[in-house]
Amino acid sequence: MSRPPVQIRCERFPVLSETFVVNEARALRSLGHDVEVLAHERADGVTDGVAGVPVRYRCDDTRRDRIRAILRLTARHPIGVLRDLLARRRWRREEEVPPLRLLAPTFAGLGGRRIHVHFAAASALDALRARRVLGVPYSLTAHAYEIYAHPANLAEKVRSAVFVTTGSEYSARDLRRLRADVSVVVMGVDTERLRRRRPPADRRTVLAIGRLVEKKGFIHLIRAAADPGLRGVVDEIRIVGDGRLRHSLAAEIERLDLGDVVTLVGALPPDAVAEELERATVLTVPSVIAADGDRDTMPVVAKEALAMEVPVVASDDVGLPEIVLPAFGRLVAPGDPNALARALVEVLSLNETERARMGRAGRAHIRANAELRTETSKLSALFG
């Protein structure tokens, strides 16, 4: 069966080849779609593509490209260009609106592709404008940041899309206040690539992975590490990632005299992250809702850990209860270091056989409910 060509749009093409945009693009290609990615910006270290996925960058368009494209666009679609001009004042109340000349080369290069947008932010506004000017339809995958922290022109973006997906029932419930037919397509993981190749290390290690920002809840993990019960059973707590809270987290580690227990590892490439998961006894995802409303609805790292047969202790909030079940994980109140410490002690105190049983159950759950190819097939079917 012939599959329609697809252009995936995102804000900034990620430098790591195992991020969900790249994984989804590769999976769509394996299903028969001719896929390219269009990004606003070029991330450090990325050239023309990653892992066989062709990428174009709006920032590479020259001034001459833009002048030619806007003249053609105005000549061919004068009413659409006028409609765009009239709508800009409304859109500017909530977000920056770039001049149409910056988008014109992108519009000229669509080549009959279906537009699918990740993140209901700047790229979604571009797609909305393409629909208003050219009549080109687009679809949208909305993520947590633009639903909860910065919902700029969200209602219009969601209602103008041909279809809308999101990664959890938690976020779908909120989007369904804007339109009823929102589909859940989980950000799946490649369980063939993510599989355990050796037993966990003998050291009892708690692992956390993510950007060092408020919504990840790592401050609560550090405070949980000071619990005497947890200190009695854990050998090391490793936090992988970097971000603006690194200095404040380091200060908290020093204040609580936890330098011998808690390590801020820094950012790592995908292969090194997989190594960390292989060595971990348990992964913790202590997510919270940040003061500005930002949150993770269903962090991919929880699914990656379960695919690697690592039990998960997570916050009983947002979309995490949809993926972390009692057979292979524990849920605790968000922002509660004492509850987090108790749950980690419970898992760390299990014998190897019991933890291995949890690991196998977690992997089976991910293969059944968050497998990359299965979830991408749902998206492919929505393209029609």
C-alpha positions in Angstrom: 0.0 0.0 0.0 1.3 3.5 -0.9 2.0 5.7 2.1 1.9 9.5 1.9 5.2 11.5 2.1 5.5 13.2 5.5 7.4 16.3 6.7 7.9 16.3 10.4 8.4 19.8 11.8 10.1 20.7 15.1 11.7 23.7 16.8 15.2 22.5 16.9 16.6 19.3 15.5 18.1 17.3 18.4 21.7 16.4 18.5 21.1 12.9 19.9 20.0 10.3 17.3 17.9 8.4 19.8 15.4 11.2 20.6 11.7 10.6 19.8 11.6 12.8 16.7 14.3 10.8 15.1 13.0 7.5 16.2 9.5 8.4 14.9 10.9 9.5 11.6 12.9 6.3 11.2 9.9 4.2 12.1 7.7 6.0 9.6 10.3 5.4 6.9 10.3 1.7 7.8 6.6 1.7 7.3 6.9 3.1 3.8 6.6 6.8 4.2 9.0 9.2 2.5 10.0 11.3 5.5 12.0 14.4 6.0 12.5 16.6 9.0 12.3 20.4 8.9 13.7 22.2 11.9 13.8 25.9 12.8 17.4 25.8 14.1 20.5 23.7 13.6 21.6 22.1 16.9 25.3 21.9 17.7 27.0 18.9 16.1 24.2 18.1 13.6 24.8 18.5 9.9 22.3 17.4 7.2 20.7 14.4 9.0 20.9 11.7 11.6 20.6 8.0 11.3 19.3 8.1 7.7 16.8 10.8 8.3 17.1 13.8 5.9 16.9 17.2 7.6 16.4 20.7 6.3 16.8 23.9 8.3 14.9 27.0 8.0 17.9 29.0 9.3 19.8 28.0 6.1 17.6 29.9 3.8 19.4 32.9 2.3 18.0 36.4 1.9 17.8 35.8 -1.9 15.8 32.6 -1.3 13.3 34.5 0.9 12.8 37.4 -1.5 12.2 35.1 -4.5 9.9 32.9 -2.4 7.8 35.7 -1.0 7.3 37.3 -4.4 6.1 33.9 -5.9 3.9 33.3 -2.8 2.3 36.8 -3.1 1.7 36.4 -6.8 0.1 33.0 -6.5 -1.8 33.3 -3.2 -2.6 37.0 -2.7 -5.8 36.4 -0.7 -4.0 33.9 1.6 -1.1 36.3 2.2 -3.6 39.0 3.1 -5.4 36.7 5.5 -2.1 35.9 7.1 -1.2 39.6 7.5 -4.6 40.4 9.1 -4.2 37.5 11.6 -0.8 38.4 12.8 -2.0 41.0 15.3 -4.1 38.3 17.0 -1.4 35.8 17.2 1.2 38.3 18.5 -0.8 38.7 21.7 0.5 35.3 22.7 3.7 34.6 20.9 6.3 35.9 18.4 5.1 35.8 14.8 8.0 35.9 12.2 7.5 37.7 8.9 5.9 35.6 6.2 9.1 36.1 4.0 11.0 33.9 6.5 8.5 31.1 6.0 8.1 31.5 2.2 11.0 29.2 1.2 9.6 26.5 3.5 6.1 26.8 2.0 7.6 26.5 -1.5 9.5 23.3 -0.5 6.5 21.3 0.7 6.4 19.2 -2.4 3.0 17.6 -1.6 4.1 16.3 1.8 1.8 15.9 4.7 2.9 18.2 7.5 3.1 16.7 10.9 4.2 19.0 13.7 5.9 18.1 17.0 5.2 20.6 19.8 2.3 23.1 19.6 4.7 26.0 19.7 6.4 28.0 16.9 6.4 25.1 14.4 2.7 24.7 14.9 2.1 28.3 14.2 4.1 27.9 10.9 1.9 25.0 10.0 -1.3 26.9 10.8 -0.1 29.8 8.6 0.6 27.3 5.8 -2.9 26.1 6.0 -4.3 29.6 5.9 -2.2 30.8 3.0 -1.9 27.6 0.9 -4.7 25.4 2.2 -2.2 22.8 3.1 -3.5 20.6 6.0 -1.3 19.7 8.9 -1.5 17.3 11.9 -0.1 18.0 15.4 1.5 16.1 18.3 1.2 18.3 21.4 3.6 17.9 24.3 3.4 19.1 27.9 5.2 22.4 27.7 2.9 24.1 25.3 -0.2 22.6 26.9 0.5 23.6 30.5 3.4 26.1 30.7 3.1 28.2 27.5 -0.2 27.5 25.7 0.3 30.2 23.0 -2.6 30.2 20.5 -3.2 26.6 21.5 -6.9 26.4 20.8 -6.5 27.7 17.2 -3.6 25.4 16.5 -5.4 22.3 17.9 -8.7 23.1 16.2 -7.2 23.8 12.8 -5.2 20.5 12.6 -6.5 17.6 10.6 -5.8 15.4 13.6 -4.2 15.8 17.0 -2.2 13.4 19.1 -0.5 13.5 22.5 1.5 11.0 24.5 -0.8 10.2 27.5 -4.4 10.1 28.6 -3.5 12.7 31.2 -2.7 15.3 28.5 -5.4 14.1 26.2 -8.0 14.9 28.8 -7.0 18.5 28.8 -6.7 18.8 25.0 -10.2 17.3 24.6 -11.5 20.5 26.2 -10.5 22.1 22.9 -11.5 19.4 20.5 -13.1 16.0 21.2 -11.2 13.7 18.9 -7.7 13.8 20.4 -5.8 10.5 20.0 -3.2 9.1 22.3 -0.1 7.9 20.6 2.6 7.1 23.1 6.1 8.2 22.5 7.3 4.7 22.0 10.7 3.1 22.6 12.7 0.7 20.4 12.7 -2.4 22.6 15.0 -4.2 20.1 17.7 -1.6 20.7 16.9 -1.1 24.4 17.4 -4.6 25.9 19.5 -5.8 28.8 22.7 -7.5 27.8 24.1 -8.3 31.2 22.9 -8.5 34.8 22.9 -5.3 36.9 26.0 -4.5 38.8 26.5 -5.7 42.4 26.3 -2.1 43.7 22.9 -1.0 44.7 22.5 2.1 42.5 19.6 4.5 42.2 19.6 6.3 38.8 17.8 9.4 37.7 18.0 10.9 34.1 16.8 14.2 32.8 17.5 17.9 32.4 18.3 19.7 35.7 15.1 21.7 35.8 12.4 22.1 38.4 9.8 19.7 36.9 12.2 16.7 37.1 12.0 16.9 40.9 15.7 16.1 41.5 15.8 18.3 44.6 13.4 15.9 46.3 15.6 12.9 45.3 18.7 14.6 46.9 16.7 15.3 50.1 15.5 11.7 50.1 19.1 10.6 49.9 19.6 12.1 53.4 17.1 9.6 54.9 18.9 7.2 57.2 17.0 4.2 56.0 17.9 4.9 52.4 21.5 5.6 53.2 21.6 2.2 54.9 20.8 0.3 51.7 22.0 2.4 48.7 25.6 2.5 47.5 25.2 5.4 45.0 22.6 7.8 43.6 23.5 9.0 40.1 21.8 11.9 38.4 22.5 12.1 34.7 21.8 15.3 32.9 22.6 19.0 32.9 20.7 22.2 33.2 20.2 25.5 34.9 19.7 24.0 38.4 23.0 22.2 38.5 24.6 24.7 40.9 21.7 24.8 43.3 21.5 21.0 43.3 25.2 20.7 43.9 24.8 23.2 46.8 22.0 21.0 48.3 24.3 17.9 48.1 27.0 19.8 49.9 24.6 21.2 52.5 23.3 17.7 53.4 26.8 16.3 53.3 25.9 13.8 50.6 29.0 14.0 48.4 29.8 10.3 49.1 26.3 9.2 48.0 24.9 11.5 45.3 26.8 12.2 42.0 25.8 14.8 39.4 27.1 12.9 36.4 26.3 15.5 33.7 24.9 15.0 30.2 25.8 11.8 28.4 25.4 10.5 24.9 22.8 7.7 24.3 25.2 4.8 24.4 26.5 6.0 27.8 23.0 6.4 29.1 22.2 2.8 28.1 25.3 1.8 30.1 24.0 3.6 33.1 20.7 1.8 32.8 22.5 -1.5 32.6 24.3 -0.9 35.9 21.2 0.6 37.7 19.3 -1.3 40.4 16.3 1.1 40.1 15.4 4.2 38.1 13.6 7.0 39.9 11.4 9.6 38.2 10.5 12.1 40.9 8.6 14.5 38.6 6.7 17.4 39.9 4.6 20.2 38.4 6.8 23.3 38.3 5.8 26.7 39.6 5.1 27.9 36.0 2.9 24.9 35.3 5.5 23.0 33.2 5.5 19.2 33.7 6.4 15.9 32.1 3.3 14.0 31.3 5.0 10.7 30.6 8.8 10.8 30.6 10.4 8.6 27.9 13.1 7.6 30.3 10.7 5.6 32.4 9.7 3.6 29.4 13.4 3.2 28.4 14.3 1.9 31.9 11.4 -0.6 31.9 12.4 -1.8 28.5 15.9 -2.5 30.0 14.3 -4.5 32.8 15.0 -1.8 35.5 12.2 -1.3 38.1 10.9 2.3 38.4 10.0 4.4 41.4 8.1 7.5 40.2 5.7 10.2 41.2 2.0 9.4 41.4 1.1 12.2 39.1 0.6 13.4 35.5 0.8 10.4 33.1 3.2 8.3 35.1 0.5 6.0 36.7 -0.4 5.0 33.1 3.0 3.4 32.6 4.4 2.5 36.1 2.4 -0.3 37.6 2.8 -2.3 40.9 4.2 -5.4 39.2 7.4 -3.5 38.2 7.3 -0.2 40.0 6.2 2.0 42.8 4.4 5.3 42.8 4.8 8.0 45.5 3.4 11.4 46.3 5.2 14.1 44.2 7.5 16.4 46.1 7.7 14.1 49.2 11.3 13.0 49.9 10.2 10.7 52.8 7.8 8.8 50.6 10.4 8.6 47.8 13.0 7.3 50.3 10.7 4.6 51.6 9.8 3.3 48.1 13.4 3.2 47.1 14.3 1.3 50.2 11.5 -1.2 49.4 12.8 -1.9 45.9 16.5 -1.9 46.9 15.8 -4.4 49.8 14.3 -7.0 47.4 16.5 -9.9 46.5 17.9 -10.3 43.0 15.3 -12.8 42.0 12.4 -10.5 43.0 13.9 -7.5 41.2 14.6 -9.6 38.1 11.0 -10.7 38.1 9.9 -7.0 38.2 12.3 -6.2 35.4 10.8 -8.9 33.1 7.3 -7.7 33.9 8.3 -4.2 33.1 9.8 -5.1 29.7 6.7 -7.1 28.8 4.5 -4.2 29.6 6.5 -1.8 27.4 6.5 -4.2 24.5 2.8 -4.5 24.8 2.0 -0.8 25.4 4.8 1.5 24.3 6.7 -0.2 21.5 8.0 2.3 18.9 6.8 0.6 15.8 3.4 -0.2 17.2 2.8 3.4 18.3 4.1 4.8 15.0 1.8 2.5 13.1 -1.1 4.3 14.9 0.3 7.6 13.6 0.7 6.2 10.1 -2.9 5.0 10.1 -4.1 8.5 11.1 -2.3 9.9 8.0 -4.8 7.7 6.1 
